[in-house]
Every structure is written in C-alpha cells, then in structure tokens.
Amino acid sequence: PGPIMPLDPKAVFPLTESEISKASGVVLDHLKIEPSSDDLLDKIRFVAVSLAEPSRTAVLAGKETRRQAEIVTIDPRTGLATEMVVDLDSAKVASSTVLPKGKQPMYTPDDCDLAEAIVQKDPKVAMLLKERYGIEDMSRVACDPWSVHLASDADRDELVGYDKESSVAARLVQTFLYYRQDGVGMEDNHYAHPIDLLPVVDLNAKKVITIGGADRPAPKIPKASVNYHRNLVSANSYLESTWRSDTMAALNVVQPDGPSFKVDAETNTVNWQKWTFKVGFNYREGLVLHDVSFDGRPVLARAALVEMAVPYADPHPPFQRKCAFDVGDYGLGYCANSLELGCDCLGHIHYFDAVLPGANGKPTVKKAAVCMHEEDVGILWKHVEYRNGHNESRRSRELVLSSIATVVNYEYLFYWRLKCDGTIDFEIKLSGELSTNLLSEGEEVPSHGVMVAPGVNAQIHQHMFCARLDFCVDGFDNKISEYNIVREPVSPQNPYGNAFGAVETVLETESKAIRTADQAQARFWKVSSCSKKNPINGKPTAYKLVPFTKGPAQPVLMVDDSCEVAKKGAFATQNLWVTPYAEDERFPAGNYTPQGDGQVGLPAWTAKNRNLVGPREGLVVWHAFGVLHVPRLEDFPVMPCEMTGFSIKPDNFFSGNPAIDLPPEKNAASKLAAGCNGCAK
C-alpha cells in the first residue's frame, strides 16, 4: 500500500518557536499594531497560533502544499474574533476572516488568569466577602474560571445581553469561589471550603457584570481541613495526618540496553516493533498521532481526542449553567502538564516538548508535554502442551504515549498504547479534584450530589469524550460495518438451541452510521478495505473498533433531549458517528464552543447523509464514550483514577497472530522473594 499520504516528512511537525514568532509578527504587521506597545493586549489577544495541517484533498490530488500557520485572535475593543492563515515561506497573510459577532473562541490560560484577577480586584466582590464571611485577604480566594453554559434564552438575555447599549459582544467567564483556609500560597485544598458567591466576568470589558448568590443569607463556609498537599496532610481534621509506616520497597523500571524505540527528532517519526507513526501536538487537541502504520501497511491517517462535554446534574440555579466543553473551551494542549521523570513516567523515557503561544503571540516552551516509554503489561500469548508440560509464553510489551491535562480542578491522563499484536488501545484516566459547592438554599442533603466532606457537596456529573479516528486500513478506500452477536432461535437447523453468531450490517450512509454501543450484543464496528483481501480467508482486511475495553460500559449523555447540553453536545448522545473526510469538518461540536448554541457540528454534517462506502479521501469515525461520575467520599480530597477507553484491533488484517515472531526470552533479573520456598528456576 505504501505511505498513507505522499507528504513531506516534516509536513505535520508542530510549529517551532521561530515559526510562531514569525506568524504572530506577520499578523501584528498586517493589523498595524506595534508589538512592543504597552496596550498590546487591549488591541489584540492571540487565542491560537498553530500548524495549518496540509489538506488531504490537495495532497491526494498532487497539489503543492505550503508550510502555513492558522491563527485566531480577538480584539477586546470590538469583541470580534478573526481567523487568519499565514504563509510562513512568504511571510504574508494568506487569508483573513472576521467571525460573526458573538462567536467566541476558546479561553486561553491568559484569559483564565485575567478572569481570576478581575474578580480578585472587584470592590463589590471584596465587600460581599468581608460582610458575609469576614474575608479580607483576596489572595486567599480561589476563583475557578468556567465557561458559561447558556441553559436558556433568559441566560442569553441576562448575561450575553447584559449591556443593551454596548456594541461589543460579551465574552463571559463564571468563577466559582473557594477559600484557602490553611497553609501558605496555594497549598490548601480550597475545594473543602466552597463559597456561595458566583461572579460572572466579561473579559472584553474587564469587569464583573453580576454576582450570583448574593441575595441569599450567607451560609457558613466549611472549616474542616481536608488536604492532600504534602505540606498540609499533618493538619487534616479527620483524614490520615501521618505517612503510612509500611512504606513500599523500591520498584525500578530498568532497561540496561536502552529503549527499543527509535525517534527521528527532525520529523517526530517513531519506529517500534513494526509500528511507524509521527507525533503531533497542538493547543486544542494536545497529543495527535499521524500516519500510523504496522509493518508498512497503513492503519490510521490521524487520531486524536477532539471534544468533551462535562454536564453537571444539579438543576438548582446557578448550576444549570455548569457544563464545560473542555477541549473546545480551554484546549488540552494549553492545559497539558510538564511531566516529571520518576513521578508521572517510569522507565527509559523520551519526552516531546510543546511550543504554544501566549496572548501576546510570543511562544513559550512547555517542557515534557508528551511522554513515550515502554511498559511490560503481563503475558501477550501463552500455551502449555499439557501432555508434556512444554510452555511457550511471550511477554506483552507496549509502547505508551501519554499526556496529562489539568483543566481547572480535574486531571485527564491520556494514553495511546501500541501493542506487538497490531492492537491500539486508547485509555483515559480521570483524577484531580471534584468541583464542589455548598448545598442549595433549602437543602439539608444534596438532591443531585454527595456530601464528600462536612458541608461540602460534589454534584453528579458526566465526562463525555469524543475521539476522531481517520481510518486508512490498507488505504483510504474503506467501508464500515456493525457487528452484533445474535442468538438463533430453535429450528431444524438449530435443534439444540446452542447456536449464536455475528451478523454484519454495512453502514452505507451517514444516517445509518449513527449508533450506540450495546454490550448485550457484544457490538463492535469494523472498518474494512474495499479493495484488499486477506490471502487466507478471502475476507476484506480490516480493523475493528471495540468500545469500553477500559473501564465499565457507560451510558451516553444523560440529559433530556430538550436540554441545551444535548443540542451543543449532540455528539455525546450516540457512541458512533461516521463521515467522509471533509477538510472543514474538524470538531464534533463546532470550531467555537464557548457560548455556542449547538447549530454546528456532527448533526448538521451527517444530515447530508453522504455515502460511506469507499470515499476517496477516507472515513472519519467519531467515537463518543465516557464516565458517569457519582462521587464517593473516597474521591475526596483527590480522586483515585477512574478509567475509560476503547481498542482498535486487527481483524483479518494479518494471516495469523502477528506476534508469533516474538523470540522467546526469560527475564534474568527476576528473583524469588525472601522466604519463598517455591521451586521456580
């Protein structure tokens, strides 16, 4: 089949520091804005400066592609956002489009910092905190920035249209407040001390426009110390306050010969155990895999997590507005951690740095944004001939690419796992802190949450994810089918009633490919080549998507169909959507989710009901899955990891077990534990 696309090897390499500086400089020159002016951020705020990936349509047509940057800016003076494309070779603006009034791009880290600073400096907020709670030190007030989910027309009128005389569209951030009671700086677990006030900020006007909760009698702020920070565990009111005494012995992951992977630093190309792929990274999706092939045969053109919807189930105002679209609202790349050797990653590690822009357009390097290492995960395959006791067993080594994003209170840990048998697992672990609040007025126990500490409520919520998988199974001419395991009725052909089997349904059009998972039928979806056949059984070569192979099976979006979350987050109402590749169809809830209305995205695209059998530029599979989180006491003050994910497995792609050629080995470093009297040698 050859390469997935005839690309320049550097075509999907993320923008470098110099390229981001060059691109933002071209934009400032184009707009006639002096880069060094003191009021730069009053005139322009850069939201994104990222690689404009080559068009698949152009590449397959043999057209020349150029190195370009796609840029999003916002002008606080007008409230208008602009999309630009800068040609990096000619240093010119190739295109510029001003977005309609009210279309809001994502909130950058600088925007989140600005929102908190506005609240902390607001005199009315300070007055209310002093009058109600005696709080005078605003540095001890944490202001968690959340996008404002507009749950009704009344919300739009009250918040977006708060200033009837202004022509500048409001850019809204709501800030949930907490008190840092203990420790110094930011050590305290402030989620143990929620405050009932909810300021809403207009970033363009740089002011607090309303403060929710001020009209209710002031409830007491919970006082119990419930900490996880190493400096404050000793101050805990009722949880453990000393380290456990039976400390664990050292467990070191050592590779004396170094890792088995190879990395071309010029192109971010990785080779490992017949796998070849390129590592990408951007401000929105974070980690991206490009051009994934096994033994020279293409499997995926592109793979990334492209959206999330996190609705909270509490209908009491103001929590109807509590729903974040973490990818589109904040950006997983912007929220990525700099990973720590020996803590986040064990073994022989290769790190990939990320380069991201600030609001001023200047680049910053986020060190160690992506970790790559090998893991031993047990046995890959094994058989013992019971007649003579002969054992053939092979260890399962995986290549793991990981990135961790902190989105305000939550940590999302993303792992792409490539296996020696041609399987790819995508695993998400959820940790971090619960977003807490006080009980609503009139409540003695939470109606839609769980008390996780004295006086502290954690609301029931969902985390719905959407992965975009651009399949290329032995080429782009693919089709997709659904398989269900069906019980056969008793009949002359099934007289004993023991028959059941797999029934294939080809999903020929977009409307037929809108599907939900069904564990009762062991449902999976298979992407098959329309032109390549397996030489052994004559069936099309294929890979299958198996849902919920990591963690328990979970429901789709639980909100009512009439809810605004279901409109904006329609992608999460089903587990599967499939579209033919289209260059402008990139994100399932649309390009701009803040203050969005759900008019763009997968429902609008799939309404075209296009053909899905063998489109020239390939199929895009959108897989939605998630976690429904009913909080536990044990999830506080910091949550042990929950898990979800899926697998992409070869099915008739090979002539047999592709890992049969792994040579036998025995780990000589393994030892018997002291006191073991076993006979293992």
C-alpha positions in Angstrom: 0.0 0.0 0.0 2.9 2.4 0.5 2.8 5.5 2.6 -0.6 6.9 3.8 -0.1 10.2 2.1 2.8 11.4 0.0 3.8 14.1 2.5 7.0 15.9 3.2 8.3 14.1 6.3 8.1 17.4 8.2 4.6 18.3 7.0 2.8 17.6 10.3 5.7 18.7 12.6 4.3 21.3 15.1 5.2 24.9 14.7 8.6 25.8 16.2 9.3 28.8 18.4 10.6 30.8 15.5 7.6 30.0 13.3 5.2 31.1 16.0 7.1 34.3 16.4 7.1 34.8 12.7 3.4 34.1 12.3 2.3 36.4 15.1 4.7 39.1 13.8 3.1 38.9 10.4 -0.4 39.3 11.9 0.7 42.3 14.0 2.3 44.0 11.0 -0.9 43.2 8.9 -3.0 44.9 11.5 -0.5 47.7 12.0 -0.1 47.0 15.7 3.2 47.8 17.4 4.4 44.5 19.1 6.1 46.4 21.9 3.2 48.7 22.8 2.1 48.7 26.4 -1.5 48.4 25.5 -1.0 45.5 23.1 -3.5 43.2 24.9 -6.1 45.9 24.8 -5.9 45.8 21.0 -5.4 42.1 20.3 -5.3 38.8 22.2 -3.9 35.8 20.4 -6.1 32.7 21.0 -4.2 30.3 18.8 -1.1 30.1 16.6 -0.8 26.6 15.3 0.1 24.5 12.3 -2.3 24.5 9.4 -2.1 20.8 8.6 -1.8 20.0 4.9 -5.2 19.4 3.1 -5.7 15.7 2.4 -7.7 16.7 -0.7 -4.8 18.8 -2.0 -2.2 16.1 -1.2 -4.0 13.3 -2.8 -4.6 15.5 -5.9 -0.9 16.0 -6.1 -1.1 19.7 -5.4 1.7 21.6 -3.7 1.3 22.2 0.0 3.0 25.0 1.9 4.0 25.5 5.5 1.3 27.6 7.0 0.0 28.7 10.4 -3.6 29.1 11.4 -4.2 31.9 13.8 -7.2 33.0 15.9 -7.2 36.4 17.5 -9.8 38.5 19.3 -10.0 42.3 19.5 -11.3 43.3 23.0 -12.3 46.7 21.7 -14.9 45.2 19.3 -15.3 41.8 20.7 -14.8 40.3 17.3 -12.6 37.2 16.6 -10.7 36.7 13.4 -9.3 33.6 11.7 -6.1 34.1 9.7 -3.8 31.8 7.7 -0.2 33.0 7.4 2.1 31.6 4.8 5.4 31.1 6.6 7.5 30.9 3.4 6.3 34.3 2.0 5.6 35.8 5.5 2.2 37.0 4.3 -1.4 36.7 5.4 -2.9 34.2 3.0 -6.4 34.7 4.3 -8.3 36.6 6.9 -11.9 36.1 8.1 -13.7 38.1 10.7 -16.1 35.9 12.6 -19.8 36.9 13.2 -20.4 39.0 16.3 -20.8 36.8 19.4 -18.8 33.9 18.0 -16.4 33.2 20.9 -13.1 31.3 20.6 -11.6 29.3 23.4 -10.3 30.7 26.7 -6.5 30.6 26.9 -4.6 30.2 30.1 -4.0 34.0 30.0 -7.8 34.5 29.7 -8.3 32.3 32.8 -5.7 34.3 34.7 -7.3 37.5 33.6 -10.8 36.4 34.8 -9.4 35.5 38.3 -7.5 38.8 38.5 -10.7 40.8 37.6 -12.7 39.1 40.4 -10.0 39.4 43.0 -9.8 43.2 42.3 -13.5 43.8 42.1 -14.6 46.0 45.0 -18.2 44.6 45.2 -16.9 41.1 45.4 -14.4 42.1 48.1 -17.2 43.9 50.0 -19.5 40.9 50.0 -16.8 38.5 51.1 -16.0 40.8 54.0 -19.6 41.4 55.0 -20.7 37.8 54.7 -17.6 35.9 55.8 -15.1 38.3 57.3 -12.6 37.5 54.4 -10.3 40.4 53.7 -7.3 38.8 52.0 -8.3 38.3 48.4 -5.1 36.3 47.8 -6.8 33.5 49.8 -9.8 33.5 47.5 -9.5 31.0 44.6 -11.7 31.9 41.6 -12.1 28.8 39.3 -12.8 30.1 35.8 -15.5 28.2 33.9 -17.1 28.9 30.5 -20.7 29.9 30.9 -23.1 27.3 29.5 -26.2 29.2 28.4 -29.0 27.0 29.5 -31.9 29.2 28.3 -32.9 32.3 26.4 -33.1 34.0 29.7 -29.4 33.3 30.3 -28.6 34.7 27.0 -30.6 37.9 27.6 -29.3 38.3 31.2 -25.7 37.6 30.6 -24.7 37.9 26.9 -27.0 40.9 26.6 -26.3 42.5 30.0 -25.3 45.8 28.4 -28.0 46.8 26.0 -26.2 49.9 24.8 -22.8 48.3 24.0 -21.9 47.1 20.6 -19.2 44.8 21.9 -20.2 41.2 22.4 -19.7 39.9 26.0 -17.0 37.3 26.5 -18.2 35.5 29.6 -16.4 33.6 32.3 -18.1 32.4 35.5 -15.9 32.0 38.6 -16.7 29.5 41.3 -15.2 30.8 44.6 -13.3 28.9 47.3 -11.4 30.0 50.4 -7.8 29.0 51.0 -8.0 28.5 54.8 -4.7 26.7 55.6 -1.1 26.9 54.6 0.7 29.4 52.6 0.3 30.4 48.9 -1.8 27.8 47.1 -1.2 24.8 49.3 -4.6 24.4 50.8 -7.3 22.2 49.3 -9.7 25.1 48.7 -12.4 22.7 47.4 -13.0 21.8 51.1 -14.1 25.5 51.6 -16.6 26.5 48.9 -18.2 30.0 48.9 -21.7 30.5 47.6 -21.0 33.6 45.5 -20.6 33.3 41.8 -19.2 36.3 39.9 -19.5 36.4 36.2 -16.9 38.3 34.2 -16.9 40.0 30.8 -13.3 39.6 29.6 -13.7 42.2 26.9 -15.0 44.9 29.3 -12.6 43.6 32.1 -15.3 43.7 34.7 -17.6 41.7 36.9 -21.1 42.0 35.4 -23.1 40.1 38.0 -22.6 38.2 41.3 -24.9 35.2 41.8 -25.9 34.1 45.3 -25.6 37.5 47.0 -29.4 37.6 47.6 -29.4 34.5 49.9 -28.5 34.5 53.6 -24.8 33.8 54.0 -24.2 30.1 54.8 -21.2 29.0 56.7 -18.0 28.2 54.9 -17.0 24.6 55.8 -13.9 24.7 58.1 -12.6 21.1 58.2 -9.1 20.7 56.8 -9.2 18.0 54.2 -5.8 18.1 52.5 -3.6 16.1 50.2 -0.7 18.5 49.8 2.5 17.0 51.3 2.9 20.1 53.5 -0.6 20.1 54.9 -1.5 16.4 55.4 -0.4 16.8 59.0 -3.2 19.4 59.5 -6.0 17.2 58.4 -9.1 17.3 60.7 -10.2 13.7 60.3 -8.3 12.0 57.5 -4.8 10.5 57.9 -2.3 13.1 59.1 0.9 11.0 59.0 2.5 8.9 56.3 1.8 5.2 56.5 4.6 3.3 58.2 4.7 0.2 56.0 6.4 2.0 53.1 6.9 0.1 49.9 10.2 -1.3 48.7 11.7 0.3 45.7 10.4 -0.9 42.3 12.7 0.3 39.5 12.0 0.0 35.8 15.4 -0.5 34.3 16.4 -1.0 30.7 20.1 -1.6 30.7 20.3 -1.7 26.8 18.1 1.4 26.5 14.6 1.6 24.9 13.5 -0.4 21.8 12.1 2.6 20.0 13.8 5.0 17.6 12.9 8.7 17.2 13.7 10.9 14.3 13.9 14.3 16.0 13.6 16.2 12.8 10.2 14.8 11.9 8.9 13.3 15.2 8.8 10.0 13.4 8.8 6.9 15.8 9.6 3.3 14.9 9.0 0.5 17.3 8.2 -3.2 16.8 6.9 -2.8 13.2 4.9 0.4 14.2 5.7 3.7 12.5 3.9 7.0 13.2 4.5 10.7 13.7 3.9 12.6 16.9 2.0 15.9 16.6 0.8 18.3 19.2 -1.4 21.4 19.2 -3.1 23.8 21.6 -6.5 22.3 21.2 -6.3 18.5 20.9 -2.9 18.2 22.6 -1.3 14.9 21.5 -2.1 13.8 18.0 -0.9 10.6 16.1 -0.3 10.9 12.4 0.4 8.3 9.7 0.1 5.2 11.8 1.2 2.0 10.1 2.2 -1.5 11.0 4.8 -3.4 9.0 4.5 -0.8 6.3 0.7 -1.1 6.0 -1.4 2.0 6.9 -4.0 1.8 9.7 -4.8 5.4 10.7 -4.1 8.7 9.0 -4.8 10.6 12.1 -6.0 10.0 15.7 -6.8 12.5 18.5 -9.3 13.3 21.2 -11.3 16.2 19.8 -14.0 17.1 22.2 -15.5 16.7 25.7 -18.8 17.6 27.3 -19.0 17.7 31.1 -22.5 18.4 32.3 -23.5 18.7 35.9 -26.8 17.2 37.0 -27.9 19.8 39.6 -30.9 21.9 38.4 -30.7 24.4 41.2 -29.6 27.9 39.9 -26.9 28.8 39.0 -25.8 25.2 38.3 -27.9 24.8 35.2 -25.1 26.8 33.7 -22.4 24.4 34.9 -21.2 22.5 31.8 -17.8 22.6 30.2 -16.6 21.5 26.8 -13.0 21.1 27.9 -11.4 20.7 24.5 -13.2 23.5 22.8 -13.4 25.8 25.8 -9.9 25.5 27.2 -7.7 23.3 24.9 -6.0 20.1 26.0 -2.7 21.4 24.7 -2.9 24.6 26.7 -3.8 22.6 29.8 -1.1 20.0 29.3 1.3 19.3 32.2 5.1 19.3 32.1 5.6 15.7 33.1 8.0 14.7 35.8 10.5 11.9 35.4 10.2 9.3 38.0 6.7 10.5 39.1 4.4 10.8 36.0 6.6 8.5 33.9 8.7 5.5 34.9 11.4 3.8 32.9 13.6 4.9 30.0 11.7 8.0 28.8 11.6 10.1 25.6 9.9 13.4 26.1 8.4 15.6 23.4 8.2 19.3 24.2 5.4 21.6 23.0 5.5 25.1 21.8 2.5 27.3 22.5 1.7 31.0 22.1 0.8 33.5 24.8 -1.9 36.1 24.5 0.8 38.4 23.1 1.7 36.0 20.4 5.1 35.1 21.8 6.0 31.5 22.0 6.6 29.5 25.2 8.0 26.0 25.5 6.1 23.5 27.6 8.8 21.0 28.5 7.9 17.3 28.5 4.3 17.7 27.3 4.3 14.2 25.9 6.0 11.1 27.4 6.9 8.0 25.4 8.1 4.8 27.1 7.7 1.0 27.1 5.8 -1.0 29.6 5.6 -4.7 30.4 1.9 -5.5 30.9 2.0 -9.2 31.5 1.6 -12.1 29.1 0.8 -11.4 25.4 0.2 -15.0 24.5 0.8 -18.4 26.0 0.1 -22.1 25.7 1.3 -25.2 27.6 1.1 -28.6 26.0 -0.5 -30.3 28.9 0.7 -33.7 27.8 4.4 -33.0 28.3 4.3 -29.6 30.1 6.1 -27.7 27.4 5.5 -24.0 27.8 5.6 -21.3 25.0 4.9 -17.8 26.5 5.7 -14.3 25.3 5.6 -11.1 27.4 3.5 -8.2 26.3 5.5 -5.1 25.7 3.6 -1.9 24.9 4.7 1.5 23.6 2.9 4.1 25.6 2.4 7.8 24.5 0.9 9.8 27.3 -0.1 13.4 28.0 -1.8 14.8 31.1 -4.1 17.8 31.1 -5.2 19.8 34.2 -8.5 21.5 33.3 -9.0 23.7 36.4 -9.9 21.1 39.0 -9.7 17.8 37.0 -6.8 15.9 35.7 -7.2 13.9 32.5 -4.5 11.3 31.8 -4.4 10.2 28.1 -2.6 7.1 27.0 -2.2 5.7 23.5 -0.9 2.1 23.8 0.5 0.4 20.8 0.9 -3.4 21.1 3.1 -6.0 19.5 0.0 -7.8 18.0 -1.1 -4.7 16.0 -3.7 -3.5 18.6 -4.0 0.1 19.7 -5.7 1.0 23.0 -6.8 4.5 23.9 -7.1 4.8 27.7 -8.2 7.8 29.7 -7.7 8.0 33.5 -9.6 10.7 35.4 -8.1 12.1 38.7 -7.7 15.5 40.3 -10.3 17.3 42.5 -14.1 17.3 42.5 -15.7 20.7 41.7 -17.5 21.3 45.0 -20.2 23.6 46.2 -22.4 24.4 49.2 -25.9 23.0 49.5 -28.5 25.0 47.6 -30.9 27.1 49.7 -33.5 24.9 51.5 -31.5 21.7 51.1 -30.4 19.7 54.1 -29.0 16.9 52.0 -28.0 17.2 48.4 -30.6 16.2 45.9 -28.2 15.8 43.0 -24.9 15.2 44.7 -23.0 13.6 47.5 -21.5 15.1 50.7 -17.8 14.4 50.4 -16.7 16.4 53.5 -18.6 18.2 56.3 -20.7 20.8 54.5 -19.2 20.1 51.1 -21.3 18.9 48.2 -20.0 17.2 45.0 -22.6 17.1 42.2 -23.3 14.1 40.0 -21.9 14.7 36.5 -20.7 13.1 33.3 -17.4 13.2 31.3 -18.2 12.5 27.7 -15.3 12.2 25.3 -15.1 12.1 21.6 -12.1 10.6 19.7 -11.7 11.3 16.0 -10.2 8.4 14.1 -9.3 9.0 10.5 -9.0 5.4 9.3 -6.8 4.3 6.4 -6.9 0.5 6.5 -4.6 -0.6 3.7 -5.5 2.7 2.0 -8.4 5.2 2.1 -10.9 3.1 0.2 -12.7 1.8 3.3 -16.2 1.0 4.4 -17.7 0.5 7.9 -19.9 -2.3 9.2 -21.7 -3.0 12.5 -21.5 -6.5 14.0 -23.9 -7.8 16.6 -23.8 -11.3 18.2 -27.3 -12.7 17.8 -28.9 -15.7 19.4 -30.5 -18.0 16.8 -34.0 -19.4 17.6 -34.5 -23.1 17.9 -35.2 -24.6 14.5 -34.5 -27.6 12.4 -31.1 -26.0 11.7 -30.6 -25.3 15.5 -32.4 -28.2 17.2 -30.4 -27.9 20.4 -30.6 -24.1 20.8 -26.9 -23.6 21.2 -26.3 -21.5 18.0 -25.4 -17.8 18.0 -23.3 -15.8 15.7 -22.1 -12.5 14.3 -24.4 -10.6 12.0 -22.9 -7.9 9.8 -24.7 -4.7 8.7 -22.9 -2.4 6.3 -23.4 1.2 7.3 -23.7 2.6 3.9 -24.7 6.2 4.7 -24.1 8.7 7.5 -27.7 8.3 8.8 -27.2 4.6 9.1 -23.9 5.0 10.9 -25.3 7.0 13.9 -25.2 4.2 16.5 -24.9 3.4 20.2 -22.9 0.6 21.9 -24.8 -2.5 23.1 -22.9 -4.8 25.4 -25.8 -7.3 25.4 -25.0 -8.0 21.7 -21.2 -7.6 22.1 -21.5 -4.8 19.4 -18.4 -3.6 17.6 -17.7 -1.8 14.4 -15.3 -2.9 11.7 -13.6 -0.6 9.1 -12.7 -2.7 6.1 -10.7 -2.2 2.9 -12.9 -2.1 -0.2 -10.0 -3.5 -2.4 -7.7 -5.6 -0.3 -8.5 -9.2 0.6 -6.9 -11.5 3.2 -5.0 -14.3 1.4 -6.1 -16.9 3.9 -9.8 -16.5 4.1 -10.6 -14.1 1.3 -12.2 -11.6 3.6 -11.5 -7.8 3.4 -8.6 -6.7 5.5 -10.0 -4.7 8.4 -9.6 -3.2 11.9 -12.4 -3.2 14.4 -13.4 -0.6 17.0 -14.3 -2.2 20.3 -15.9 0.2 22.8 -15.4 0.2 26.6 -12.4 -2.1 26.7 -11.0 0.1 29.5 -13.3 0.5 32.5 -17.0 -0.4 32.7 -19.5 0.3 29.9 -21.2 3.6 30.5 -24.3 5.4 29.1 -24.5 8.2 26.5 -25.4 11.7 27.5 -28.0 11.5 30.3 -29.6 15.0 30.0 -33.1 15.4 28.5 -33.3 15.8 24.7 -34.6 19.3 25.2 -31.6 20.4 27.3 -29.2 22.8 25.7 -26.4 20.4 26.6 -27.9 17.8 24.3 -28.0 20.3 21.4 -24.5 21.6 21.8 -23.1 18.2 22.9 -25.1 16.2 20.4 -22.0 14.1 19.6 -22.3 12.6 23.1 -25.9 11.3 22.5 -24.6 8.5 20.4 -21.4 6.3 20.6 -20.7 6.3 16.9 -20.9 8.8 14.0 -19.1 8.4 10.7 -18.5 10.9 8.0 -16.5 11.0 4.8 -13.4 13.2 5.2 -14.1 16.9 4.7 -11.4 19.5 5.4 -13.7 21.9 7.2 -15.3 19.3 9.5 -12.9 19.2 12.3 -14.6 19.3 15.7 -17.8 17.5 16.6 -19.4 20.4 18.5 -18.1 23.0 16.0 -14.9 25.1 16.0 -16.1 27.5 18.7 -17.9 26.1 21.7 -17.9 29.0 24.3 -21.4 30.5 24.4 -22.3 28.3 21.5 -25.8 27.2 20.5 -25.3 23.8 19.0 -26.1 24.8 15.5 -22.9 23.3 14.0 -21.1 20.0 14.3 -22.0 16.4 13.7 -25.8 16.6 13.4 -25.5 19.3 10.7 -22.8 17.4 8.8 -24.5 14.0 8.9 -27.8 15.5 7.8 -26.2 15.5 4.3 -26.5 11.6 4.5 -23.4 11.1 2.4 -22.1 7.8 1.1 -19.7 5.9 3.3 -18.6 3.1 1.0 -15.1 3.8 -0.3 -14.9 7.6 -0.3 -11.6 8.7 -2.0 -10.3 10.6 1.0 -11.3 8.1 3.6 -13.7 7.7 6.5 -13.7 9.7 9.7 -15.0 7.7 12.7 -16.2 9.8 15.7 -16.3 7.6 18.8 -18.1 9.1 21.8 -17.7 7.4 25.2 -17.4 8.5 28.8 -17.7 8.2 32.6 -20.8 8.9 34.6 -19.5 10.0 38.0 -21.5 9.6 41.2 -18.9 11.0 43.6 -17.8 8.9 46.6 -16.3 10.0 49.9 -13.2 8.2 48.7 -12.9 10.6 45.8 -12.1 13.5 48.2 -9.8 15.4 48.7 -8.2 14.0 45.5 -9.7 11.3 43.3 -8.2 7.8 42.7 -8.1 7.3 39.0 -11.3 6.3 37.2 -10.8 4.8 33.7 -12.5 4.5 30.3 -11.3 3.8 26.8 -11.5 1.7 23.7 -9.5 -0.6 21.5 -8.7 -0.7 17.7 -7.9 -4.4 16.9 -6.8 -6.0 13.6 -9.5 -8.3 12.2 -8.5 -10.3 9.0 -5.7 -7.8 8.6 -3.0 -10.4 9.1 -2.6 -14.0 8.1 -2.5 -15.1 11.7 -1.1 -13.9 15.1 1.3 -11.1 14.0 3.2 -11.5 17.3 4.1 -15.2 16.6 7.6 -14.0 15.6 8.5 -12.6 19.0 11.5 -14.6 20.2 11.4 -16.5 23.5 13.1 -14.8 26.4 13.4 -15.1 30.1 14.0 -12.2 32.4 17.2 -13.0 34.3 16.7 -10.0 36.7 13.6 -11.6 38.2 14.2 -13.0 41.7 12.4 -15.1 44.3 11.2 -13.1 47.3 12.9 -13.7 50.6 11.3 -16.7 52.4 9.8 -18.2 49.3 10.3 -22.0 49.2 9.0 -22.5 45.7 10.9 -24.5 43.1 10.9 -21.9 40.3 14.2 -21.7 38.5 
